[in-house]
């Protein structure tokens, strides 16, 4: 059962305990959660830097997952970025996570073992492409990876509302534990965690959100549109990652060549070794590069790198790629819908999580996109060694979960509530 912490007026070592003690007076207890990071955790500050673990960043992530749950059950969850008061008032999520004029129904405190920062700044995992501006200056393309925080975190949830409101944070935490990730930058490998006392959450009676109406999907994260998958493999030795696509170039080269264009790379061996020392390999750029640019077509006599995914409608391929993989454009950024974890160690094996949501669109056939992704991730060993290097053995698709789909390895579930129950029980995980 839960470790219920009685309120005592003793001397506390952590400054946060004053807030914890004060908040706990409302009902006399709080709930302790022990979290172990499997890949670095990132919670950005106002300037986007990860100077420490911010409670607000973790709460924002949990809210994101709860919004997907509520929408998946047919309830209404507003888009918090719109700051629309009318929508916030009827939002099934805001009454738990708060809005203007209404407090959140719980308080999160990180206590007392804060994890350590892995390294300062950020490093570039090169894609192999070189970009050139109008002045002829070049820069290496790729994905930036920051240090983040790693270690054990003790968190306390202080209840500020009725006990039944615990559902609003229990369900997201269980989805994150089994299938997703916590915090920011989860699309680039961050935030895979393990809740050490996850069995305590199982002691709670399943209490789904009391949603109202039958809201139609909006394109925002929705459990009915989500998929969850894991890839597993063993390795021949501890240096296996040095032969993985992109990481091989990052480790060995200081210069990247793309046709007639070249660009210099920084020496990032120290930072890579820091990540390796915690058994977290930044493999997300490798997978993203493979999925987004792994195929080549000829357009007007010129070769063009395109996505390996199928199901894009003719004439809308570019729009489909941007919709699924996101884009970085001035005043027109778009987040990716496919999130890929770093490789992390589970016993003697390694795992990679890939999850996201693919809503219906005018730019692609949703079922064909998911089918092609499922087939790609279930490929043979020859394909995987070309991506992850010859140092891996027995690569395999461990699990695929998808609402109302024959591809789901547990079973096809066409009831959103039953699908949620299966996920939070960890079936297939």
N, C-alpha and C positions, 0 to 999 in steps of 0.2 A: 504494500500500500504506500500511499504518499508519505514522505517525511514531513510531517506537519511541525513547523517550527514555532514553539511557544514564545511569546513576547516576554523578554526578561530585561530588567533594567541593570545590565552589567556594563563593563567597559568593552567597547567594540574596537577592533583593530583597523577596520576599514571605514573611511569617512562616509561611504554610502550607507552604512548601517544606521546613521541617524535618520535618513529618509525612510529606510526599511522599517525602523522601529515606529516612527511616526505614522506611516501608512498602515502598519499592521494593527494599530489600535482600533481601526474601524471594525475588525472582525476577529482579532486575536491570533491570526496565523497566516502563514504564507506557504508557498509550495516550492520546493527546491528541485532544480533540474541540473544534471551533470552532463555537460556537452564536451565531446572530444572532436577536434577538427581533423578531418582526413585530407582535406586540401585547404590552402590558406583561406582565411575569412577576411572579407573586405567590407568595411562600412565607411563610406566617404564622409568628410566634413563639408562645410560650405564651399571650400575651394576645391573640392574633389579629391583631396589627399587623404590617405588613411593614416592619420596621426595616432589614433587609438581606436578601440572598439566603441562605437556609438550605439547606445541603447535604441535611439530613434531609428537608426538604420536597420537594426534587427526587427524592430516592431513594424517598420514599413514593409519589410520583406514578408513577414507573417501576414500582414494585411493583404498583400498582393495574392498570396495563396488562398486566403479566406474569400477574397472576391471571386476567384476562379471557382471555388466550391459553391458559393451562393449562386453564381450565374449558372453553373452546371446543374443545379437543382431547380432552375426556373425562377429564381428570385432576382431582385433588382440590386445591382451593385454599381454605384456611380463611378465615374472616372474622377479620382481626387484631384487630378491636375487641372480640371476645368473650373473648380471653385464655384460651382453652381449651387446656391443655397437651397433652392427648391428640390433639386435632385438629391442633395445630401440629406434632406429631411425624410425622404421616403426610402433612403438607402438602407438595406438590411445589414450592411457592414458598419456603417457609421455609428449605429447605436451601440456597437461594441468597441470599435476602435476610435470613436470620437469624431467630432467636427467642431466648427466654430460655435461656441456657446454650450457645448456638451463634452464632458470629459470622457476619456477612455475608461473602460470598466476594469482595467487591471494596470498594475505598474510592474515594469521589468527592471530589475537591478542585477548588474553583473558583479558577482562577489564570490570569493575574494581573489581567486587565482586567475589573473589576467594573462593571456598568452603573450609570447614575445614576437616582436616584429622580425621578419626574416631578413630583409635587406631594405635599404633606403632607395627611393627613386623607382624607376621602372626600366625594363630592358625590352629591346625589340627582338621578336622572333621573326626572322625575315621570310617573306613569301617566295623570294626568288625573282620578283618583279621589281623593276626600277622605274620610278616616276620622274618626269622631267618637266620643269616649268617653262614659261615663255622666255626666260632669260638663259635657258640652257643648263641651269643648275639641276642636279640630280639628287634623289634621296631613295633609300631602300624602302620598299613597301613591306608590309607585314602587320603583326599584331603586337601591341605593347602589353607587357605583363609586369605588375608591381609585386612588391614583397608580401603585403598583407600580414595577417597575424596567424600564429599557429600555436596550438597547445590545448590545455584543458581549461574549460570555462565553467564556473559554477554560477548559475543564474537563479534568481528568485522571482517568482511570480506572486505579486501581492494582490489579492482579490479586493476589488473596490465595488463590486456589484454582486448580484445573486450567484450562487454556486453553479446554476445551470449555464451561466455565461462563460464558464470555463471552456465550453465547446469552441469558442471563437479563437482560442490559441492552441488547444489540444489538437484539433484536426489538422491545422497547418503544420504543426510541429511533427506530427506523425507522417504526413506526406513528405515533408522535407527529409526526415530520417530515412525513410525507405526508398524514395524515388527522386527527390529534387535536390535543392541546395538553398542555403540561407545567406542573406545579405545581398550586396551589390556585385556586379560583374560576373554573375553566374554563367553568362554565355561564354566567358573566357576561362572557365575552369575553377573558379573560386566557390567556396561555401559548402562543400560536401561535409556533412557532420554525422556524428553518431551520438545519439542520446543514450548514455550508459544505463539510465534507469527507465528505458522505454517500456519495460514490462509494467511499471507503475501506471502508465497511461492506459494500458489495457484493462486495468481494474475499474476504470470509469465506464459507466453505462453509456453505450453509444447514443448520443443525443444530437441528431442533425439539426442544422438551422431551421427555424420555423419560417420558411419563406412564404411569400404571398404572390399570387398570380402565376402567370405562365409567360414570363418574359422571353422574347425572341432573341436569339444570339445576335450580338452586335459587332463581333470581330475582336472584342477585348478577350483576354484570357478566360477560358470557359472549360471546365473539366470534361465536357462532352467532346471537345475538340482536341484534347491533349493526348499525347502518347508518352510512354516511359519505357526506356530500354537500357540494358546494361550489356557491355562487352567484357569478356574475361579472357585472360591468357596467363601463361607461365613464362618465365624467362630463363635463359641459359646462364646469365651472369649479371652482376650489378651494373654493368656498363651498356646494357642492351639499348638504352635510350639514345646513345650517341650515334646510332645508325638509323634512327627514325627520320623520316622525311622532315625537312625544315630544321629540326634540331641538329642534324648532322652538319648542315651548313653553318648554323649558329655557333657550333662548337669549334669547327675546324677553320673557317674562313674569316678573313677580315675584309674581303672584297666580294661583292655580288655582281654578276654580269648578266645582263638581259639584252641579248642581241648586241647592238653597238653601244648600249648604255651601261655604265658602271656606277657603283656607289660603294662607299666605305661602310664597314660595320664596326661597331664598338666591341671590345673584348668583354664578353659577359660570362666567362667561365666561372668566376667567383660566385656570381649570383645563381647560375645554374647548379653549381655544387651545393649551394645553400638549400635549394629546393630539393635536390636529390637526397640530402642528409635527413630530410623529414619524410622521405618516401612519397613525394608529390612531384610528378613529372608534368611539365606544362605542355601537354600533348594536344590541347584544344585547338591551337592554331593549325596544327597538322591536319586534324580532321576537318576543320572548317575550310581550309584551302582545298582539300581533296573533294569535299562535297560541292563547293561553290565553283571551283575552276578545274575539276578533274577531267573534263571532256574538251575536245577540240573540234571546231567546225570551221569550214571555209566560207567566208562572206565576201563577195566581190573580189575573189582572188587572194584574200588575206585570211590568215588563220586567226581564230578567236577562241579564247578559253571560255567555256560555259559550264553550267552546272551539270553534274551527273544525274540529278533528279529528273524524272520523266513526268509527263502529265501537263506540261506548260502548253497553253493554247497558242496556235500559230499566230505570229504577229505580236504576241504579248509576252514573249519569253523574258525580255529585259525587265518588264514591270513585275513579272512573277518572281524573278530572282531577287529583286529589291524588296518585294513584299515579304518573302520568306527569310532571306538572309540579312535584310537591313541595308542601310546605306549611310554614308557620312557625306553630307553636302551642306554647304553654308545655308543656314536657316531652314534646312529640310532634312534633318537627321531622322532616321527610322531604325528602331531597334529590331534586332533579329528575333525570329520566332523559334529558332532552334538553339538550345543551350547544350554545351558540351563541357564535361568536367575534365580536370586534369586526371592523369592516371594515378591511382592510389592503391596502396597495398592492403590486401585482406588475407591475413595468414601468409601463406607462401605464394599466393596468386596475386594478380593485379586486376583492377576493374576500371572501367570508364563508363560514366553515365551520360546518356544522351536523352534529352526530353524537350518538350515544347508543345506548341499548339498550332494546328493548321486549320484555320477556319475556311468556310466556303469563300470562293472568290471568282470574279469574272475573268481572272488572269490564268487560272489553272483548274484542272480537275483534281479535287481534293483527294479522292480515293486513289487515283493513279500516283499522286505524289507520295502518299504514305506507303503504297505498295512498293514503289521503287526504292524508297528509303529502307524499308524492311528487307528487301532483297539485297541491297548493297551491304547492309550491316550483317547480313547472314552469309557473307561470301566465304570463299575457301581460303586455305592457309597461304597459298601462293599470293593472293591479293593482299592479305594482311601483312605478310612479310615485306611486300613492296612499300607499304605505308609505315609500318612500325619497325621495320628492319629485321634482319635475319636472326636477331638475338631473342625472338619470342617463339614460343611453342604452344600448340593447342589453342589458338585463338578461336573464339566461339561467341555466338549471340546467346547470352544467358537467359534473357527474358524480354518479352515484348508485351506491354499492356496498352490497350486501346479500347475506348468505349464502343460498344456495339459492333465489334469487328471479329471476323473469323481468324484474324491474325493474332489475337490475344491468346497467349499460350496457356492461361489458366482456364478460361472459357469465355464464350461470347456473352456479354451482359448488356441487355438493352434497357435496363432500368437505371437511371442516373444514381439513385440512392444506393442500390445494390453494388454498383460499380465503385462508389465512394467507400462503402463498407469493406469491399475486397481490398482496396488500396491501403486503407489505414490499418488493416489487419496484417499487411505485408505479404499477402498471398503472391507467390512467385518470386519474391525478393530474395 
